Amino acid sequence: MSENQIELFELEITELMREFKIPGLAIGIVKDGKPFYAKGFGARNLEKNLPFTEDTLFGIGSISKSFTAMAIMQLMEQGKINLQDPVNKYLNFKLGDLENPIKICHMLSHSSGIPELDGNITAIARQLGSIDVIIPISSWDDFILHLNGATKEIFDKPDKNFFYNNDMFTCAGLIVEKLTDMNFDEYIKNYILKPLKMNRSIYLREEFNKDNDVLTGYIPSEEKKPFKASMHPFDKFVYAPGGLLSSVKEMQNYIIMLINEGRFNDSEIVQKSSVEEMWKPYIKSPYGAGDAWYGYGWIIEKDFIGHRLICHGGNVATSTASLVIVPDQKVGVIIGANCDASVVIGAIARKYLGILLDKNIDEAAPFFNVYKKLKSLTGKYKTYKEIQTIEVSLNNGMLFLKLEDPIEPKPINLPLALENLEELKFYVPVLYPDQEIKVQFFIDEQAKKVDLTFDRYYFHKI
């Protein structure tokens, strides 16, 4: 990237932050296997107007799963665990059956056949004050009891279906504790973070409170700016699936180690064969683009503009992150923000990865063209003499239509399902098959107007 490209890149970042109401973020780039760029933008704390820097600690969310998987691989290298071992060899884990037991490999690849049971999500929601029901999960015994009570929730045998399951990674973290006689956070700190010189990266609230460059989290709002979260969620049940906080500067070291097949400086953090095993496609994944698979704590896309892409995103309500790596080109991007910006953070990472690879940006990150097109459709519309009005809005990547019918007492909110983006055709799903309500937009660039047809009506953008 030239100086001119970097300047344009930075101007674009600030515009995206404004558009998506992101208070602060930071980006770290690795090129040719070395740190290339690291910078923060905006505020890590809006109220105090403190800058978000390349050293600001933010929650990397589910990118934490790759650290947990790496810990399991280290223990495998030491002969303490086998990926084909059943989980109940290490824990009082009663889900599954004797003929088709749930194994360590299933936990690390979301292939257990068990849907999300929300054991750790409950811990996050409780801290944020966003859950009303009482779920008794405070001790490890409570947590295992919560899982073992879900025998009727098992969807299928292992290896048959992909179900993203945070609780299985919580179990993996507990196994690390049992095999090492160390707290999970202590093990990761001593055997992964310290050798990588990630000395400020943390799991614990008390360490977070001592640091003077940490995020303040924000929750999306319908208002012009997001509102401040009561706290960043910390909980032992969250550590393994999503609890690590780091900075883009320190995460660059993690990317460099992975690109170097497990080595950082003169230290071998994990064997080359273990990195290869984590990045081996294990089960087809709905996450990622194109031909996407899940390995052990990683998403693998087999064809990202002609290259294999290793990636993962993360979100813990008050923080969002995205990490993308193209190993054969020795490049990677890490982005973190202090709010839930999942809809755009991953697209930003892909876009700038495409720039690094000198590839077609629209192919690398189609999100931006799609978003721009959908955004142009939003606004208020009216029929003849304004007898009826509707409002089209865009929320989390989906279009919604709010209809104000003169006969109906309240506005009707309808989701618009995409049928054909090129022709701007959508439909409103209804109860009866083949009877959905058709919606189509018409953009006249020359006249600078947008119209739409909705069922029997013809609307014009105001």
C-alpha positions in Angstrom: 0.0 0.0 0.0 1.3 3.4 -1.0 1.1 6.5 1.2 -1.7 7.8 -0.9 -3.6 4.5 -0.6 -3.1 4.6 3.2 -4.5 8.1 3.4 -7.5 7.2 1.3 -7.9 4.1 3.5 -7.9 6.1 6.7 -10.4 8.6 5.3 -12.7 5.8 4.3 -12.4 4.2 7.8 -13.7 7.4 9.4 -16.6 7.6 7.0 -17.6 3.9 7.7 -17.4 4.6 11.5 -19.8 7.5 11.1 -22.1 5.5 8.9 -22.2 2.5 11.2 -22.1 4.4 14.5 -18.8 2.9 15.6 -17.2 5.0 18.4 -13.7 3.6 18.1 -11.7 0.9 16.3 -8.2 -0.1 15.5 -6.6 -2.0 12.6 -3.5 -4.0 12.4 -1.9 -5.3 9.2 0.8 -7.9 8.7 2.5 -8.0 5.3 5.3 -10.3 4.2 5.1 -11.9 7.7 6.0 -8.7 9.5 4.0 -5.9 11.2 3.1 -3.4 8.5 0.5 -1.0 9.9 -1.3 -0.5 13.2 -3.5 2.5 14.1 -6.5 3.4 16.1 -9.4 5.7 15.1 -12.1 7.5 17.1 -12.8 7.1 20.8 -12.3 4.2 23.2 -14.4 6.2 25.6 -16.9 8.8 24.1 -17.7 10.5 27.4 -14.1 11.2 28.2 -13.1 11.5 24.5 -10.1 9.1 25.0 -8.6 7.9 21.8 -8.8 4.3 20.6 -5.2 3.3 19.8 -3.3 0.4 18.4 -2.7 -0.6 22.0 -6.3 -0.3 23.2 -7.5 -3.6 24.7 -10.8 -4.8 23.2 -12.7 -8.1 23.3 -11.7 -10.4 20.4 -14.8 -12.5 21.1 -14.9 -15.8 19.3 -11.4 -15.4 17.9 -10.6 -16.7 21.4 -11.7 -20.1 20.2 -8.5 -20.4 18.2 -6.4 -19.9 21.4 -8.4 -22.6 23.1 -7.9 -25.0 20.1 -4.2 -24.2 20.2 -4.0 -25.1 23.9 -5.6 -28.5 23.2 -3.1 -29.0 20.3 -0.2 -28.3 22.7 -1.6 -30.8 25.1 -2.0 -33.3 22.3 1.7 -32.8 21.3 2.6 -33.7 24.9 0.5 -36.9 24.8 -2.0 -35.7 27.4 -5.0 -35.8 25.1 -6.1 -37.3 21.8 -8.6 -35.5 19.5 -10.4 -38.8 19.1 -11.0 -39.2 22.8 -14.6 -39.0 24.0 -15.3 -35.9 26.1 -16.6 -38.0 29.0 -13.1 -39.3 29.4 -12.3 -35.9 31.0 -15.6 -34.5 32.2 -18.8 -35.7 33.8 -20.3 -35.2 30.3 -23.4 -37.3 29.6 -24.6 -36.1 26.2 -24.3 -38.4 23.2 -24.2 -42.2 23.3 -21.7 -45.0 23.6 -21.7 -46.0 20.0 -21.4 -42.4 18.7 -19.7 -40.5 21.5 -19.0 -36.8 21.3 -15.2 -36.4 20.9 -12.7 -33.6 21.5 -12.5 -33.1 17.7 -16.3 -32.5 17.6 -16.1 -29.9 20.3 -13.4 -27.9 18.5 -15.2 -28.0 15.1 -18.9 -27.4 16.1 -19.8 -30.8 14.7 -21.1 -32.4 18.0 -24.7 -32.4 16.7 -25.7 -30.3 19.7 -27.2 -26.8 19.1 -26.2 -23.8 21.2 -27.4 -24.3 24.8 -26.5 -20.7 25.9 -24.7 -21.6 29.1 -22.0 -18.9 28.6 -24.4 -16.5 26.8 -26.5 -16.5 30.0 -23.4 -15.4 31.9 -22.9 -12.4 29.4 -26.6 -11.5 29.4 -26.7 -11.6 33.2 -23.8 -9.1 33.5 -25.3 -6.8 30.9 -28.7 -6.9 32.7 -30.5 -8.2 29.6 -31.9 -11.5 30.9 -34.9 -11.8 33.2 -35.2 -15.6 33.7 -33.1 -17.3 36.4 -30.8 -19.9 35.0 -28.7 -21.5 37.9 -25.2 -21.5 36.4 -22.6 -20.2 38.8 -20.3 -23.1 39.5 -18.7 -25.6 37.1 -21.0 -28.3 38.5 -24.0 -26.0 37.6 -22.6 -25.6 34.1 -22.1 -29.3 33.5 -25.6 -30.0 34.9 -27.1 -27.5 32.5 -25.5 -29.3 29.6 -26.4 -32.8 30.8 -30.0 -31.8 31.1 -30.2 -31.2 27.4 -30.5 -34.8 26.2 -33.7 -34.0 24.2 -31.9 -31.1 22.5 -29.5 -33.3 20.6 -30.2 -32.8 16.9 -28.2 -35.6 15.3 -25.1 -37.8 15.7 -21.7 -36.1 15.6 -20.2 -35.2 12.2 -23.6 -34.9 10.5 -24.5 -31.2 11.1 -22.8 -27.9 11.9 -24.1 -26.2 15.0 -22.1 -23.3 16.3 -21.8 -24.1 20.0 -19.9 -21.9 22.5 -20.6 -24.3 25.3 -18.5 -27.0 23.7 -15.5 -24.6 23.8 -16.2 -23.8 27.4 -15.9 -27.6 28.0 -12.6 -27.6 26.1 -11.3 -24.9 28.4 -12.4 -26.9 31.4 -10.5 -29.9 30.0 -7.4 -27.7 29.7 -7.7 -26.9 33.4 -8.2 -30.5 34.5 -5.1 -31.7 32.4 -2.8 -28.9 33.6 -4.0 -28.2 37.2 -4.0 -24.5 36.1 -6.7 -22.0 35.6 -7.5 -21.7 31.9 -6.5 -18.1 31.8 -3.2 -18.9 33.5 -2.4 -21.6 31.1 -3.0 -19.5 28.0 -1.0 -16.6 29.5 2.0 -18.8 30.3 2.1 -21.0 27.2 0.7 -18.9 24.4 0.5 -15.2 25.3 3.9 -14.7 27.0 5.9 -16.5 24.3 4.2 -14.3 21.8 5.0 -11.2 23.8 1.3 -10.5 24.2 1.9 -9.3 27.7 -1.1 -7.0 28.0 -3.6 -9.5 26.6 -6.0 -10.6 29.3 -9.0 -12.6 30.5 -9.5 -11.2 34.0 -11.5 -8.2 35.1 -8.9 -7.2 37.8 -6.2 -7.0 35.1 -8.5 -5.0 32.9 -9.2 -2.5 35.7 -5.5 -1.9 36.2 -4.8 -1.1 32.5 -5.0 2.5 31.3 -5.8 1.8 27.6 -8.9 -0.3 27.5 -12.2 -0.1 25.7 -15.5 1.3 27.0 -18.1 -0.8 25.3 -21.2 0.6 23.6 -24.5 -1.0 22.6 -26.2 -0.1 19.2 -29.2 2.3 19.5 -31.8 3.7 17.2 -30.6 7.1 18.3 -27.8 9.0 16.7 -25.1 7.4 18.9 -24.9 4.1 20.7 -25.4 4.0 24.5 -22.7 3.1 27.0 -22.7 -0.4 28.3 -22.7 -0.9 32.1 -19.6 -3.0 31.8 -17.6 -5.4 29.6 -18.7 -8.9 30.4 -16.1 -11.1 32.2 -16.9 -14.6 33.3 -15.0 -17.9 33.6 -17.7 -19.6 31.4 -16.8 -17.1 28.6 -13.0 -17.3 28.7 -12.5 -20.3 26.3 -15.1 -19.5 23.7 -14.9 -15.7 23.7 -13.2 -14.1 26.6 -9.8 -12.8 25.5 -9.1 -9.1 25.3 -6.1 -7.9 23.2 -4.9 -5.1 21.0 -4.3 -5.0 17.3 -0.6 -4.5 18.0 -0.3 -7.7 20.1 -2.6 -9.6 17.8 -0.1 -8.9 15.0 2.3 -11.2 16.8 -0.4 -13.9 16.8 -0.9 -13.5 13.1 2.9 -13.7 12.5 3.2 -16.9 14.5 0.4 -18.5 12.5 1.9 -17.4 9.2 5.2 -18.9 10.3 3.5 -22.2 11.0 3.7 -22.1 14.8 6.9 -20.2 15.4 7.5 -16.7 16.7 11.0 -15.3 16.8 13.0 -18.3 18.2 10.1 -20.0 20.0 7.9 -22.8 18.8 4.5 -22.1 20.2 2.9 -25.1 18.5 4.1 -27.6 16.0 3.6 -27.0 12.2 1.6 -30.1 12.0 -0.8 -28.8 14.7 -1.4 -25.5 12.7 -2.1 -27.6 9.7 -4.5 -29.8 11.7 -6.4 -26.7 13.0 -6.6 -25.3 9.4 -7.8 -28.6 7.9 -11.5 -28.4 6.7 -13.5 -30.6 9.0 -17.2 -29.8 8.5 -19.0 -27.5 6.0 -19.8 -24.2 7.6 -22.6 -21.7 6.9 -20.2 -19.0 8.2 -17.8 -17.5 5.7 -18.3 -17.0 2.0 -18.3 -19.4 -0.9 -16.9 -22.9 -0.1 -16.5 -22.4 3.7 -15.5 -25.0 6.2 -14.8 -25.1 9.9 -11.5 -26.6 11.3 -10.5 -26.4 14.9 -11.4 -22.9 16.1 -11.0 -21.5 12.5 -13.1 -20.9 9.4 -11.5 -22.0 6.2 -12.6 -20.5 2.9 -11.1 -22.5 0.0 -11.3 -19.8 -2.6 -11.0 -16.2 -1.5 -10.1 -14.3 -4.7 -7.8 -17.2 -5.7 -6.3 -18.0 -2.3 -7.1 -20.0 0.8 -8.5 -17.7 3.6 -8.2 -18.5 7.3 -10.5 -16.3 9.3 -12.8 -15.8 12.3 -15.0 -13.1 13.7 -15.9 -12.3 17.3 -18.6 -10.4 19.1 -19.3 -10.1 22.9 -22.1 -7.4 22.7 -19.8 -4.5 23.7 -17.0 -5.4 21.3 -16.4 -6.8 17.8 -13.4 -8.2 16.1 -12.4 -9.8 12.8 -9.2 -11.6 11.9 -8.4 -12.7 8.3 -5.2 -14.4 7.0 -4.0 -15.5 3.6 -1.1 -17.8 4.7 0.5 -18.4 1.3 0.9 -14.6 0.8 2.0 -14.0 4.4 -0.6 -11.3 4.9 -3.3 -10.8 7.6 -5.6 -8.1 9.0 -7.0 -7.8 12.5 -9.7 -5.2 13.4 -11.4 -4.5 16.7 -14.2 -2.1 17.7 -15.9 -1.1 20.9 -19.4 -1.9 19.9 -21.4 -4.6 18.1 -20.4 -3.8 14.5 -20.5 -7.4 13.2 -22.3 -6.4 10.0 -19.3 -4.4 8.7 -16.1 -5.2 10.6 -15.5 -8.4 8.7 -16.2 -6.7 5.4 -13.6 -4.0 6.2 -11.0 -6.6 7.0 -11.7 -8.4 3.7 -11.5 -5.2 1.7 -8.1 -4.2 2.9 -6.9 -7.8 2.6 -7.9 -7.5 -1.1 -5.9 -4.2 -1.4 -2.9 -5.9 0.1 -3.2 -8.7 -2.5 -3.8 -6.2 -5.3 -7.1 -7.9 -6.1 -10.5 -6.7 -7.3 -12.0 -5.0 -4.2 -15.6 -5.7 -5.2 -14.8 -9.4 -5.5 -12.9 -9.4 -2.1 -15.6 -7.5 -0.2 -18.9 -7.4 -2.1 -20.7 -6.2 1.0 -19.9 -2.5 0.3 -21.6 -2.4 -3.1 -24.6 -4.3 -1.8 -24.9 -2.1 1.2 -24.6 1.1 -0.9 -27.4 -0.2 -3.2 -29.7 -1.2 -0.4 -29.0 2.1 1.5 -30.1 4.0 -1.6 -33.5 2.3 -1.3 -34.2 3.5 2.3 -36.5 6.4 3.0 -40.1 7.4 2.9 -42.4 6.7 0.0 -45.9 7.8 -0.9 -48.7 6.7 -3.3 -51.0 9.0 -5.3 -51.9 12.1 -3.2 -50.2 10.5 -0.2 -53.1 8.3 0.6 -50.7 5.7 1.7 -47.1 6.0 2.9 -44.4 3.5 3.7 -40.9 3.8 5.1 -38.1 1.5 4.1 -35.2 1.0 6.5 -32.0 -1.1 6.7 -31.2 -2.9 9.9 -28.3 -5.4 10.3 -28.1 -6.0 6.6 -31.9 -6.5 6.1 -34.5 -4.3 4.5 -37.7 -3.6 6.4 -40.9 -2.0 5.1 -43.2 -0.1 7.5 -46.6 0.4 6.0 -49.0 3.1 7.2 -52.4 2.0 5.9 -55.2 4.5 6.4 -57.5 1.6 7.5 -55.1 -0.1 9.9 -54.9 1.4 13.4 -51.1 0.7 13.7 -48.2 0.7 11.2 -47.4 -2.8 9.8 -43.7 -3.8 9.8 -42.6 -6.3 7.2 -39.2 -7.9 6.3 -38.2 -7.8 2.7 -36.6 -11.1 1.5 -34.2 -10.7 -1.4 -35.2 -12.4 -4.6 -32.9 -10.7 -7.2 -30.4 -8.0 -6.2 -29.6 -7.0 -9.8 -33.3 -6.3 -10.6 -34.0 -5.1 -7.0 -36.7 -7.7 -6.6 -37.9 -8.6 -3.0 -40.8 -10.3 -1.5 -42.7 -10.4 1.8 -43.0 -14.0 3.0 -46.6 -14.9 3.9 -48.3 -18.0 5.4 -49.4 -19.6 2.1 -46.7 -21.0 -0.3 -46.3 -19.3 -3.6 -48.4 -16.3 -2.5 -45.7 -14.0 -1.2 -46.2 -10.3 -1.8 -43.9 -9.0 -4.5 -41.8 -5.8 -4.0 -39.6 -4.2 -6.7 -37.6 -1.0 -6.6 -36.8 1.1 -9.7 -33.9 3.6 -9.7 -33.8 6.3 -12.3 -30.3 7.8 -11.9 -30.9 10.5 -14.5 -34.0 11.8 -12.9 -32.7 11.1 -9.4 -35.7 9.3 -8.3 -36.6 6.0 -6.8 -40.0 4.2 -7.1 -41.3 0.9 -5.9 -44.2 -1.4 -6.5 -45.7 -3.1 -3.5 -48.5 -5.6 -4.2 -51.1 -3.5 -6.1 -49.5 -0.1 -5.2 -47.0 2.2 -6.9 -45.0 4.3 -4.4 -42.6 7.2 -5.0 -39.7 8.1 -2.8 -40.3 11.5 -1.1 
